[in-house]
Amino acid sequence: MFFQRIFDKTLAHASYVVGCQKSGDALVIDPQLDVDVYLQVAKDNNLKISKITETHIHADFLSGSRELAFITGAELYLSDEGGADWQYQFPHIGLHNGVIIKLGNLSLEVIHTPGHTPESISFILRDHPATDEPVMMFTGDFVFVGDIGRPDLLEKAAGITGTKEKGAKDMFESLKKFHNLPDHIQVWPAHGAGSACGKALGAVPSSTVGYEKIQNWALKFNESQQEDFVKELLADQPEPPKYFAKMKEFNKVDRPLLTEVPHYKRLNKEEYLRAYHQGITIIDTRNKIDFAKGFIPGSINIQGNNSFSTWSGWFLQYDMPFIVIAEPEKVEDLARKLMRIGLDSAIGYYPDVNSLDLELEQANTIDYETFKAKVEAGTHQIIDIRNQTEYNDGHIKDAEHVFIGTLPENTDKISKEKPVIIHCQAGDRSSIGYSLLRKLGFNNIENYSGGMKEWKENNGSVVK
């Protein structure tokens, strides 16, 4: 048997290549959109990708299943569970609970495991030459290492009201199936730490059924504790990025295929300035320190790190062209990160803000001592832009909470008369927030870049 995990750390997304080396066939589970990685794995291991499948209609990334099927000619196996509203709207081979997918000497048994979504399925793998006992379980967003999939995304992200409580109850029932599985089965989920598909995902890539029974909080409830389980599961879930709703739509419908990584044109100075003066959105991907030293007025600082695609998904519209500020050697990586969430409307990139003959602005960044003095003086409005759970766990007295993802919709909560200081945990999000507010016309604003991390390190007081 061949097995390889492919992990995209920018979205904390895991996909899998499983192969029978005797027959030369391979199956890909939950592929990302830039599918060249799977083609290379197959080539390097003398395998032919003959089957592709998914655990559910994903919300956090744009699936590459159809692209990979188009390129390879592989059969596409997708869930037909969940009812009429949860069906894939393009040709595929439908899967139901108990169906067996054969792959040479291997087989994958489908288990319907609703909760995260109504159509969610898991796969139990058997390597028959070795044993007819189950060996691995690909759980998708059903069971993670240390956590389970959240059932509220359909309501919070896609706006389908009344689904989160039902999803939580479905999850409670699905976990009974998990409880009944042999302890030795390896658990391989679709996400790890950093994903917004749960609230406490572990950083370890895999687990076992037995270990999850011991340490996963969600498997501690007995038959009579469904209400307690539902309450705990729905509590303190992180805010789902805005782009999740689009991913649900795009992954369900017959959309145009994107079979290649977009090539971003290097704009010349005249092309850039023309687009800039037309009001095209500018995403500056430099690190926050360089951005603070000098940035193009109206540009948004989303650093090109592992969180780049997530925050871009919060603030970029799918029908909105944009330009990235980035060094040439970083552009392909940025293009991949954006295409994985379906953002492919960049009109190009420009490498050097200092060569544009524009008057750059500088960020008003303050240090700990300055921030402390202004907090004590009570002269400034303090805005904490971390998520709700972080804020509830401890915040600076009198600090008001406005989550960064909803900042553009909550500008009425930001004072235009009183000076404002924003902060996050360690400065990355506050650099985004500062640039957004400056773009929206807030000029009397400062960024405490040290954030709560530095505040606590200096024994700054917090309240809950």
ZIWOJO-V854598 format. One line per field, one symbol per residue. ss: DSSP state (H for helix, E for strand, L for the rest). psi: psi as a letter, one per 30 degrees, with the letter a starting at -180 (. if undefined). burial: b if it has 9 or more other ideal C-beta (glycine too) atoms within 8 Angstrom, else e. A space follows every 50 residues. Layout:
# ZIWOJO-V854598
ss=???
psi=???
burial=???
This chain:
# ZIWOJO-V854598
ss=LEEEEEEELLLLEEEEEEEELLLLEEEEELLLLLLHHHHHHHHHLLLEEE EEELLLLLLLLLLLHHHHHHHHLLEEEEELLLLHHHLLLLLLEEELLLLE EEELLEEEEEEELLLLLLLLEEEEEEELLLLLLLLEEEEELLELLLLELL LLHHHHLLLLLLLHHHHHHHHHHHHHHHHLLLLLLEEEELELLLLLLLLL LLLLLLEEHHHHHHHLHHHLLLLLLHHHHHHHHHLLLLLLLLHHHHHHHH HHLLLLLLLLLLLLLELLHHHHHHHHHLLLEEEELLLHHHHHHLELLLLE ELLLLLLHHHHHHHHLLLLLLEEEELLHHHHHHHHHHHHLLLLLLEEEEE LLHHHLLLLLELLLEELHHHHHHHHHHLLLEEEELLLHHHHHHLELLLLE ELLHHHHHHHHHHLLLLLLEEEELLLLHHHHHHHHHHHHLLLLLEEEELL HHHHHHHLLLLLEL
psi=kkkkkkkjffghkklkkkljfefgkkkkkhklejffeeeeeeefghlkjf kkllfljlffljkgeeeeeeefglkjjlkglflefhkkhlklkkklkfkk kkibglkkkkkjildelegkllkkkkjefelfkkelkjfbgdkljgllkk gfeeeeefgjlgfeeeeeeeeeeefeeeeflkffkkkjlflakfkgfafh klfkflaleeeeeefkefgfkaegheeeeeeeefkhklkklefeeeeeee felilkljflkkjkkjkleeeeeeeeffgkkkjjgllfeeeefjlkkflk jjkhafgeeeeefefklfgjllkkjlkeffeeeeeeeeffggjggkfalk fjffgfhkjllkkiklaeeeeeeeeefgflkkjjglleeeeffklkkgkk kjkefgeffhfffkkfekkkkllbegfeefeeeeeeeeeggjfikljjfe afeeeefggkkll.
burial=bbbebbbbebbbbbbbbbbbbeebbbbbbbbbbbbebbbebbeebebebb bbbbbbbbbbbbbbbbbbbebbebebbbbebbeeebbeeeeeeebbeeee bebbbbbbbbbbbbbbbbbbbbbbbbbbeeeeebbbbbbbbbbbbbbbbb bbbbbbbbeeeebbbbbbbbbbbbbebbeebeeebbbbbbbbeebbbbbe bbeeebbbbeebbeebebbebeeeebeebbebbbeeeebbbbbbbbbbbb bbeeeeebeebbebebbebebbbebbeeebbbbbbbebeebbebbbbebb bbbbeebbbbbbbbbbebeeebbbbbeeebbeebbbbbbbbbbebbbbbb eebeebebebbebebbebeebbebbeeeebbbbbbbebbbbbeebbeebb bbbbebbeebbeebeeeebbbbbbbbbbbbbbbbbbbbbeebeebbbbbb bbbbbbeeeeebee
